[in-house]
Amino acid sequence: MEPLKIATTRPELLCACGAVFIHPDDERYRGYAGKKAKVPLFDFEVPIIESPTAQMDFGTGALMVCSYGDMADVMAFRDFALKPIAAISPDGTMTEAAGKYAGLPVAEARKRIIEDLKKKGLLFKQEPTIQRVPLCWRSKTPIEFIAMDEFYLKQTEFVDKMLEIANNTRFFPPFHRQILIDWINRVSVDWPISRRRYYGTEIPVWYCNACGEAVVPEPGELRYYQPWRENPPFDKCPKCGASEGFRGEERTFDTWMDSSISGLYIIGYLRDEELFKKAFGNVIRPQGKEIVRTWLYYSLLRTYQLLGEPAFKEVWVSGHVVDEKGEKMSKSRGNSPPPGPFIEKYGADAMRLFGVLEAGLGSDIRFSEERLGGVARFMTKLWNIARFISMFPIPERMDFKDLTPVDQWILAETNKMLETITPECEVLDFHKPAIELRRFAWSFFADHVLEMLKGRAFNSDGQFSELVQQSAWFVLHEVLKVILKALAPMTPFITDSIYRELYNKKGIHREQYPIPVDEWKSELSGLTDLVLQTNSAFWRFKRENNISLRQGLPEAYIPKSLRPWEADLKAMHGIEKLGFGSPTTNGFHEVPIYESGGKDSLFVRFPSSSEE
């Protein structure tokens, strides 16, 4: 029978070979199954086993299975009950199992073993190849699997329950549920929860010097222990009764071991029974998508193990912040600037709102300082809107029917905005609501409403009645309150500051989120676009003819349907005489209202100082 030719990229692991796998359908190795093969250089025998994991079209088709070569090897040793051999020590050198190569670094051992295979005529071919090697994310050095005694937490027996919880928990957005499900379906071994690190949460275990029993403190007092530096809270070993002292555990927990119960800690588990009873079962978990498989999964696992219930009612999952090229930010790549200077320059609210405006919930956000600066300008605009409105008194609450038709129209437009944003807010995705709120606050409320109501709110020449003036005050404050409340989850600081100053010293975050008001309806809403484009046409006319926007106009005609806005448009654009339809005399300049499809126009008489 011909010797087996093995293709391997890890000759240094020959000493840890446990078996040779061949595919059951591979005709080249018919009759080899069940026999043994002698490992070159080390002269011990290993079984030849048929396994579908051997790929007939890869290498020679015969697969050398070595202890801890990769995760597939680890699983193969477990599945076939093979006895593992540790070839590499924790310090990265070869163990005694490597014979004369013991003590050598892995790379040097590989080099010498290849040389010895050549000398003995056992190396039939050598060529460069490309392979995927797991690397440490920090040091970029290859990762080796090392067998070590560790603490494990059971998880494989909870897989079905975790899938049930994953499927029954509400996710925002729903498609990120699949990240969790995919991870749960890959769970095949229990969770190693101990780590050999200097920094981390210490494991509260002491070992009896007499019998070696591992002893933990009795449940009761909640306190933090450091076994490696302090004596245990007991004198005798509960197993052997000896009082010969204890050796403290030096290992630490996996970081997710205590992070996984952070949700329970926050709601008072074992500390505040009243708070815990009120909160548990009504909790939403907000987090990034990159730690669904760790923080979220382990939180669900441990909470179920402790309490037999799902940890959260809902899960809210955000995307990554990536650089302008779409690459994940990291310090090692040099594309992850610290957020502090940006917050200092633009404000925390601008940073938060930027993230909401850039992408829908669960999607990645491309960072751009230029666009962040644009969001900061909106924050300034919001502040200036509030500062302007703060000049006017806050009147007693007015019934909708007592407002002017124009003010009813303004509240109706506010209501339409709320109707637009509410469905997305209901599923906790504030991307489209943020876009709509910015448009409404800046392009509608600031650009048109404030300018339109300014004359009536000030009422400097007394042309408006007191009731009509108060209607303007009421609407300005009412709409500002809606805008502030709607923006509050996204921009909590500026909205709270304004709200405390103007409306409620207790702050905005005790208020209900605004919802549509059934009463806020107006037939005038069908004319909104025409009103806005009429304003734009007036402004365009002045700019194109080098007329100051503050300069009044002697006479103008607007579409007949805009008659309800007569008094406010006159005050807004400084029009002495305002007519409707088309003028019957000459001397007017026609200004098309483009967005009306060419059906409507303004007719404006030039100021005497600007006539051509």
ABEGO torsion letter per residue (X at the ends): XBBBBBBBABAAAAAABABBBBBAABAAABGABGBBBBBBGAGBBBBBBBBAABBAABEAGBBBBBBGABAAAAAAAAAAGBBBBBABBAAGBBBAAAEAABGBBAAAAAAAAAAAAAAAGABABBBBBBBBBBBBAAAGBBBBBBBBBBBBBBAAAAAAAAAAAAAABBBOBAAAAAAAAAAAAABABBBBABBBBABEBBBBBBBBAAAGBBBBBBBGBBBBBBAAABBBABABBAAAGBAAEBBBBABBBBAAAAAAAAAAAAAGBGABAAAAAAABGABBBBBBAAAAABAAAAAAAAAAAAAGBBABABBBBBBBBBBAAGBBBBAAAGABBBAAAAAAAAEAAAAAAAAAAABBBGBBBBBBAAAAAAAAAAAAAAAAAAAAAAABBBBBBBBAAABBAAAAAAAAAAAAAAAAAAAAAAAGBAAAAAAAAAAAAAAAAAAAAAAAAAAAAAGAAGABBAAAAAAAAAAAAAAAAAAAAAAAAABAAAAAAAAAAAABAAEAAABBBBBBBAABBBAAAAAAAAAAAAAAAAAAAAAAAGBBAABBBABBBBBAAAAAAAAAAAAAAGBABBBBEBBABBGBBBBBBAAAGGABBBBBBBBAAABX
